[in-house]
Amino acid sequence: MRIAISQLNLHIGNFEGNLAKMLAAVESAKNQQADLICFPEQSVCGYPARDFFEFDDFINRCMHSIEELCKASYGIGIIVGSPTKNPIALGKNLHNSAFVLYNGKVLGVQHKALLPTYDIFDEYRYFEPATEFKTIEFKGKRIALVICEDIWNLGNENPLYTICPLDEMMPEKPDFIVNISASPFDYVQAETRIGIVRTNVLQYKIPMFYVNMVGGQTDVIFDGGSLVVSPDGSVFDEMPYFVECLKVYDLEEVMSPLSTGKGNEQQKDKIKLIHDALVLGIRDYFQKLGFKKAILGLSGGIDSAVTAVLATEALGAENVRVLLMPSQFSSGHSVDDARQLAENLGIQYDIVAIKPMYDAFETALAQQFAGQPFNVTEENIQARVRGTLLMAMSNKFGNILLNTTNKSEMSVGYGTLYGDMCGGLAVLGDVYKTEIYELVKYINTLPLGKNGAPAVIPQNSIIKPPSAELRPGQKDTDSLPPYEELDPLLFHYIECRKGPNELIAMGFDEALVKRVLRMVNINEFKREQAAPVIRISTKAFGMGRRMPIVGKYLS
């Protein structure tokens, strides 16, 4: 038996587009003499569709796509994911389901049992879990068909769940497992995913064909990396990351202990994965919303430089425009560095000095501010002037504004609402400042500059102390601990959910812990109003981390 895996970049609610991709993949698989093709979880409608599931028309269109795929199933089996209506009056209205289609018929449907409702997931909001588990016979073989999370409770060790779907199917002696998934990316998920698949395979001694979605869905990135694992637990093949791909595998070869095709695992460098995920996230955000052009403020600093490079990679130099907005506090080399980067990338840049506009604000408020010292108010006016200029350019020319704030700044509120926090998408909002510098090292090895030259980001942008340049001689360390101290503390608080006593016990200074945690918690209101953040870590701001704005804990 020949089994095809098709990891596709699907678009939520784009039924015609998703169906066209799947039909093309079916034809390709047929041409390669595949007997069966497997598509990802919720592939007819895209994932996560969220409250679109509450529209009857949305579910009806999912079923129409299943009917069209059924018509295309003559001569090839098709495994495809879709929501389905729950015919039982009790429980939720829908199931998260996987279909097996063949020769114009539905051979079987298996519903998802383990419904994740944590971090970015909210499946129990919509779906009723499966209570029946049966293998599906296809061409003399029995398939144990499961959906994504259904393999994440091996041995009933996961405290979130009380059942292991594959345990329920094993008495029927399946020949192989198919798992259709929409498993989101973070920079450690690939290794975790392989470990889970391998552990299941070793437990049941049969191969698994694991198909994962690829593509960006605003803040969530799906990385692909679909897997075929042989009965001995070896990775027979791991498909590419962040790209669509279709491959066909011979079941007998996958099962053979003498096969020479094993061990094809992808390299998983953290910074390369982050880089590729961010580029994909930008590209899909624009393409799926029908946008083409981006704009951002280029300051000469490291964050805006990295954002400009990533946007240029994602959209092409002809579709990226930057605005240099020096103030009376900007250093001369900041403008020079920003201009040099723009020229290295071949992107359009404009220079608009903000001092006249800032002076106009000072004049307009002179009576009200009389006798008051210069403070964060005047700093924020500069940031908001810049935000207004960028939004004006966005409105006038249709370039979508990309936000350049990093995770360290977003964590502690080191940003101005309606100023440097403006934008439609926060590119670096899940990347700590220390990780930004690692990204720069990687970027400057890539052939991105003119004539394919590396070293795109100027050295001065890399080595100069970080500064918002909103007052004379300002440095980030005037307001924040050094990032080398701040970022590890933030990581253990945000990603690892360590409380203050635990952090102090780990060796963090008590005064630093209290200061930083207070900054994080009192700035929740800013993050609630921030642009969507592309998720690359295990705990990103947005739907993955939900905190009360007025909570007292740790404030």
C-alpha positions in Angstrom: 0.0 0.0 0.0 1.2 3.5 -0.9 0.3 6.3 1.5 0.6 10.0 0.6 1.0 12.8 3.2 0.0 16.2 2.1 0.9 19.0 4.5 -0.9 22.1 3.2 -1.0 25.8 4.0 -4.8 26.2 4.5 -6.8 29.4 4.9 -9.6 29.7 7.5 -12.9 29.9 5.8 -11.5 29.8 2.3 -13.5 26.8 1.3 -12.9 27.1 -2.4 -9.1 27.7 -2.0 -8.7 24.9 0.5 -10.7 22.4 -1.6 -8.7 23.3 -4.8 -5.5 22.6 -3.0 -6.7 19.3 -1.7 -8.1 18.2 -5.1 -4.8 19.1 -6.8 -3.0 17.0 -4.1 -5.3 14.1 -4.8 -4.5 14.2 -8.5 -0.8 14.4 -7.7 -1.1 11.4 -5.3 -3.0 9.4 -7.9 -0.3 10.2 -10.5 2.2 8.7 -8.0 0.2 5.6 -7.6 -0.8 6.3 -4.0 -3.6 4.2 -2.5 -4.4 6.7 0.3 -3.8 10.4 0.9 -3.9 12.1 4.3 -4.7 15.7 4.9 -4.4 17.7 8.2 -6.9 18.3 11.0 -9.9 20.6 10.0 -8.4 20.9 6.5 -11.6 21.7 4.8 -12.1 25.0 6.8 -8.7 25.8 8.3 -7.7 25.9 11.9 -8.5 27.5 14.3 -11.8 28.7 13.0 -13.0 29.8 16.4 -16.5 31.2 16.5 -17.0 30.6 12.8 -18.1 27.2 14.1 -21.2 28.8 15.5 -22.5 29.6 12.0 -24.6 26.8 10.4 -23.6 28.0 7.0 -20.0 27.5 7.9 -20.6 23.9 8.9 -22.8 23.3 5.8 -19.9 24.5 3.6 -17.6 22.2 5.3 -19.9 19.3 4.4 -20.1 20.5 0.8 -16.3 20.2 0.6 -16.4 16.7 2.0 -19.0 15.8 -0.7 -16.7 17.2 -3.4 -13.7 15.3 -2.0 -15.9 12.2 -1.9 -16.5 12.6 -5.6 -12.8 12.7 -6.2 -12.1 9.6 -4.2 -12.5 7.1 -7.0 -9.3 5.1 -7.1 -7.8 6.6 -4.0 -8.7 6.8 -0.4 -8.8 10.3 1.2 -8.5 11.0 4.9 -9.6 14.6 5.7 -10.5 16.6 8.8 -13.7 18.6 9.2 -16.2 19.7 11.9 -19.4 17.7 11.9 -22.7 18.1 13.5 -23.4 16.1 16.7 -26.6 14.2 16.0 -27.2 13.7 19.7 -29.2 16.4 21.6 -26.9 16.2 24.6 -23.5 17.9 24.6 -21.9 20.3 22.2 -23.3 20.9 18.8 -20.2 19.7 16.9 -17.5 17.1 16.7 -14.0 17.5 15.5 -13.9 14.7 13.0 -11.8 12.8 10.5 -13.3 11.2 7.4 -12.1 8.2 5.3 -13.5 8.5 1.8 -13.1 6.0 -1.0 -14.8 5.3 -4.4 -17.5 7.9 -3.7 -18.4 6.7 -0.3 -17.7 7.5 3.4 -15.9 4.4 4.7 -15.8 5.8 8.2 -15.7 8.8 10.5 -13.7 9.1 13.7 -14.3 12.0 16.1 -11.6 13.5 18.2 -11.7 12.5 21.9 -9.1 14.6 23.6 -10.1 18.3 23.2 -7.3 20.7 24.3 -8.5 23.7 26.2 -5.3 25.4 27.3 -2.8 27.9 26.1 -4.0 28.8 22.5 -6.5 26.0 22.3 -10.2 26.3 23.1 -11.7 23.2 21.5 -14.1 22.2 24.3 -15.9 25.5 23.6 -17.2 24.0 20.4 -16.8 20.2 20.3 -18.2 17.2 22.0 -15.5 14.5 22.6 -15.7 11.1 21.0 -16.9 8.1 23.1 -16.7 5.4 20.5 -13.4 4.2 18.9 -13.3 1.8 15.9 -10.6 1.1 13.3 -11.5 1.6 9.7 -10.8 -1.1 7.1 -9.3 0.0 3.8 -7.9 -2.3 1.1 -7.4 -5.1 3.5 -5.6 -3.0 6.1 -7.0 -1.6 9.4 -6.4 2.0 10.1 -6.3 3.4 13.7 -7.4 7.0 12.8 -6.8 9.6 15.5 -6.7 13.4 15.5 -3.8 15.5 16.9 -4.2 15.6 20.7 -5.5 12.0 20.7 -2.0 10.7 20.9 -0.9 12.9 23.8 -2.3 10.7 26.6 -0.3 7.6 26.2 -0.8 5.4 29.3 -3.4 7.8 30.6 -0.5 9.9 32.0 -1.9 13.3 31.0 -4.0 14.6 33.9 -6.2 16.6 31.5 -7.8 13.4 30.1 -9.3 10.1 31.3 -9.0 8.0 28.1 -6.4 7.0 25.6 -8.1 6.5 22.1 -5.4 4.2 20.7 -5.7 1.9 23.7 -9.4 1.6 22.8 -8.6 0.7 19.1 -5.8 -1.8 19.7 -8.1 -4.9 20.3 -9.1 -4.6 16.6 -5.4 -5.1 15.7 -4.8 -2.1 13.4 -2.0 -2.3 10.8 -0.9 1.3 11.1 -1.9 4.6 12.7 -2.8 7.8 10.9 -2.8 11.0 13.0 -4.1 14.2 11.3 -3.0 17.3 13.2 -3.0 21.0 13.4 0.0 21.3 15.8 1.1 24.9 16.3 4.8 25.9 16.1 7.0 26.9 19.0 10.7 26.5 18.9 10.7 23.3 21.1 7.6 21.7 19.7 9.2 19.8 16.9 11.4 17.8 19.2 8.5 17.3 21.6 6.2 16.2 18.7 8.7 13.6 17.5 9.1 12.2 21.0 5.3 11.8 21.4 4.9 10.1 18.0 7.9 7.8 18.7 6.6 6.8 22.1 3.2 5.9 20.7 4.8 3.8 17.9 7.0 1.9 20.4 4.0 1.3 22.6 1.9 -0.3 19.8 4.6 -1.6 17.5 2.9 -0.4 14.4 3.9 2.6 12.2 2.4 6.0 12.3 1.7 8.5 9.5 1.5 11.9 11.1 0.3 14.8 8.9 0.6 18.3 10.2 -0.7 21.6 8.9 1.6 24.4 7.7 1.1 28.2 7.5 0.4 31.3 9.5 -3.0 32.1 10.9 -2.4 35.6 12.2 -0.7 34.9 15.6 -0.5 31.1 15.3 2.1 29.4 13.0 1.8 25.8 11.9 5.2 24.4 10.9 4.5 21.2 9.0 7.3 18.7 9.7 4.9 15.8 9.1 6.3 12.4 10.2 6.5 8.8 9.2 7.8 6.6 12.0 8.6 2.9 11.6 7.5 0.2 14.1 10.9 0.2 15.8 10.5 3.9 16.6 12.9 5.2 14.0 11.9 8.3 12.0 11.5 7.0 8.5 11.0 10.5 7.2 10.4 14.0 8.5 8.9 16.4 6.0 10.2 20.0 5.5 9.3 22.8 7.9 7.2 25.9 6.9 6.5 24.8 3.3 3.7 22.8 1.6 4.8 19.3 0.6 3.4 16.0 -0.6 5.3 12.8 -0.3 4.3 9.2 -1.0 5.5 6.3 1.1 5.4 2.5 0.6 3.8 0.9 3.8 5.8 -2.3 3.4 9.1 -0.3 3.2 8.2 1.8 6.3 7.5 -1.4 8.2 10.6 -3.3 7.1 13.4 -3.5 9.6 15.8 -3.7 6.7 14.7 -0.4 5.1 17.5 2.0 4.2 15.2 5.0 4.2 15.2 5.7 7.9 16.7 8.5 9.8 15.7 11.4 7.6 15.2 14.0 10.4 15.4 17.7 9.8 17.9 20.0 11.6 16.2 22.0 14.4 18.3 25.1 15.1 16.3 27.3 17.4 17.2 30.6 15.8 16.7 29.4 12.3 13.3 28.0 13.2 12.3 31.3 14.8 13.5 33.2 11.7 11.6 31.0 9.3 8.4 31.1 11.4 8.4 34.9 11.5 9.0 35.2 7.8 6.1 32.8 7.2 3.9 34.6 9.7 4.4 37.9 8.0 3.9 36.5 4.5 0.7 34.6 5.3 -0.8 37.5 7.3 -0.5 39.7 4.2 -1.5 37.1 1.6 -4.5 35.8 3.5 -5.8 39.3 4.2 -5.2 40.3 0.6 -2.5 42.9 1.5 0.7 43.4 -0.4 2.7 46.2 1.1 4.2 46.9 4.6 5.5 50.0 6.3 7.4 50.4 9.6 9.5 53.0 11.4 13.2 52.4 11.0 15.1 53.9 13.9 18.7 52.6 13.4 18.1 50.3 16.3 18.2 46.5 16.3 14.5 45.7 16.6 13.3 47.8 13.6 16.3 46.5 11.6 15.3 42.9 12.2 11.7 43.6 11.4 12.6 45.3 8.2 14.8 42.4 7.1 12.1 39.8 7.9 9.4 41.9 6.1 11.7 42.2 3.0 12.2 38.4 3.0 8.5 37.8 3.4 7.1 40.3 1.0 9.9 41.4 -1.4 11.9 44.6 -1.3 9.4 46.3 -3.7 6.6 45.9 -1.1 8.4 47.3 2.0 8.7 50.9 2.8 10.3 52.5 5.9 10.0 55.9 7.5 13.0 57.4 9.3 11.7 59.9 11.9 14.6 61.6 13.7 14.0 64.0 16.6 16.2 66.5 18.2 17.4 63.6 20.5 18.3 61.2 17.7 22.0 60.6 17.2 23.4 61.2 13.7 24.5 57.6 13.3 21.0 56.3 14.0 19.8 58.0 10.8 22.9 56.9 8.9 22.5 53.3 10.1 18.8 53.2 9.2 19.5 54.6 5.7 22.3 52.2 5.2 20.1 49.2 6.1 17.4 50.4 3.7 19.9 50.8 0.9 21.4 47.3 1.7 17.9 45.8 1.4 16.9 47.9 -1.6 13.7 49.1 0.1 12.1 52.5 -0.2 12.7 54.9 2.6 11.6 58.5 3.5 13.0 60.8 6.2 10.5 63.0 8.1 11.9 65.0 11.0 9.4 65.1 13.9 10.8 68.2 15.7 8.4 70.7 14.1 5.4 68.5 15.1 6.8 68.0 18.6 7.3 71.7 19.0 3.7 72.3 17.9 2.5 70.1 20.7 4.7 71.9 23.2 3.4 75.2 22.0 -0.2 74.1 22.2 0.2 72.8 25.7 2.5 75.5 27.0 -0.1 77.1 29.2 -1.2 73.8 30.7 2.3 72.4 31.2 3.8 75.7 32.6 6.2 75.0 35.4 6.2 71.2 34.8 9.5 69.4 34.2 10.3 67.4 31.1 9.3 63.8 31.8 7.8 60.7 30.1 5.0 62.9 28.8 7.2 64.7 26.3 8.9 61.3 25.5 5.5 59.8 24.7 4.5 62.8 22.6 7.4 62.0 20.3 6.4 58.3 20.1 2.8 59.2 19.3 3.9 61.7 16.6 5.8 58.9 15.0 2.8 56.5 15.3 0.6 59.1 13.7 3.0 59.6 10.8 3.2 55.9 10.2 -0.6 55.5 10.3 -1.0 58.4 7.9 1.4 56.8 5.5 -0.5 53.5 6.0 -3.8 55.1 5.2 -2.6 57.1 2.3 -0.7 54.4 0.5 -2.2 51.2 1.8 0.9 49.8 3.5 0.1 47.8 6.6 2.1 49.0 9.6 4.3 46.3 11.2 5.0 46.8 14.9 8.6 46.3 16.0 8.3 45.9 19.8 10.1 42.9 21.3 8.9 40.6 24.0 11.2 42.1 26.7 9.7 45.6 26.1 6.1 44.3 25.8 6.5 42.3 29.1 7.5 45.3 31.2 5.4 48.0 29.4 8.4 49.7 27.9 6.4 51.1 25.0 4.0 53.9 24.3 0.3 53.1 23.6 -0.8 54.7 20.3 2.8 55.4 19.6 5.5 52.8 19.1 2.9 50.1 19.9 0.9 50.9 16.8 0.6 48.3 14.1 -1.5 45.5 12.5 1.0 42.7 13.5 3.6 42.5 16.2 6.5 40.7 14.5 8.9 40.4 17.4 6.4 40.5 20.3 7.3 36.9 21.3 11.1 37.3 20.8 13.2 38.5 23.8 15.8 41.2 23.3 18.7 38.8 23.8 17.1 36.5 21.2 17.0 39.5 18.8 20.8 39.6 18.9 21.0 35.9 18.1 18.6 36.5 15.1 20.9 39.3 13.9 23.9 36.9 13.8 21.9 34.4 11.8 20.4 37.1 9.4 23.9 38.5 8.7 25.0 35.1 7.4 22.2 35.1 4.8 22.5 36.3 1.2 19.9 39.1 1.6 21.8 42.3 0.6 22.6 43.7 -2.8 23.9 41.1 -5.2 23.4 38.4 -2.6 25.8 39.9 -0.1 25.5 39.0 3.6 26.0 41.4 6.6 22.8 43.4 5.9 22.3 44.9 9.3 25.0 47.5 10.0 27.5 46.7 12.8 26.7 50.0 14.6 23.1 49.0 15.0 24.3 45.8 16.7 26.9 47.2 19.1 25.4 50.4 20.3 23.6 50.4 23.6 19.8 50.0 23.1 18.0 53.4 23.4 14.6 54.9 22.6 16.4 58.2 22.0 13.6 60.3 23.5 15.7 62.4 25.7 19.4 63.4 25.8 21.8 60.4 26.4 18.9 58.0 27.1 19.6 54.3 27.4 17.2 51.4 28.0 19.1 50.6 31.2 18.0 53.9 32.6 14.5 52.4 33.1 15.2 48.6 32.9 17.7 46.1 34.2 20.2 44.9 31.6 18.5 42.6 29.2 21.0 39.8 30.1 19.4 39.9 33.6 15.9 40.8 32.6 15.2 38.2 30.0 16.0 35.1 32.0 13.8 36.4 34.8 10.9 37.1 32.3 11.3 33.7 30.8 11.0 31.9 34.1 8.0 34.0 35.1 6.1 34.0 31.8 7.0 30.7 30.0 7.7 28.6 33.2 5.1 30.3 35.4 7.4 30.6 38.4 6.1 32.7 41.3 8.2 35.3 43.2 9.4 32.9 45.9 10.4 30.3 43.4 12.3 32.9 41.4 14.2 34.1 44.5 15.0 30.5 45.4 16.4 30.1 41.9 18.9 32.8 42.7 17.3 35.9 41.3 17.7 39.0 43.4 14.7 39.7 45.5 14.5 43.4 44.8 14.8 42.7 41.1 12.1 40.1 41.2 9.6 42.4 42.9 10.5 45.3 40.5 10.2 43.3 37.3 7.0 41.4 38.3 5.3 44.6 39.2 6.2 46.1 35.8 4.9 43.0 34.0 1.6 42.9 35.9 0.7 46.6 35.9 1.1 46.8 32.1 -1.4 44.1 31.2 -3.7 46.9 29.9 -1.1 47.8 27.3 -0.8 44.2 26.0 -4.6 43.9 25.8 -4.5 46.8 23.3 -1.4 45.6 21.4 -1.3 44.2 17.9 -1.5 40.4 17.4 1.8 38.8 18.3 3.4 36.1 16.1 3.8 33.1 18.4 7.2 31.4 18.5 7.5 30.4 22.2 5.6 28.1 24.5 3.8 31.1 26.1 3.1 34.1 23.9 1.1 37.2 24.7 -2.4 37.2 23.3 -4.7 34.2 23.3 -1.9 32.0 24.8 -1.5 34.1 28.0 -4.6 35.5 29.5 -4.3 37.6 32.7 -6.7 39.9 34.4 -5.9 43.6 34.0 -6.9 44.6 37.5 -5.5 41.5 39.3 -3.7 42.2 42.6 -1.5 39.1 42.6 2.2 40.0 42.4 1.4 43.7 41.7 
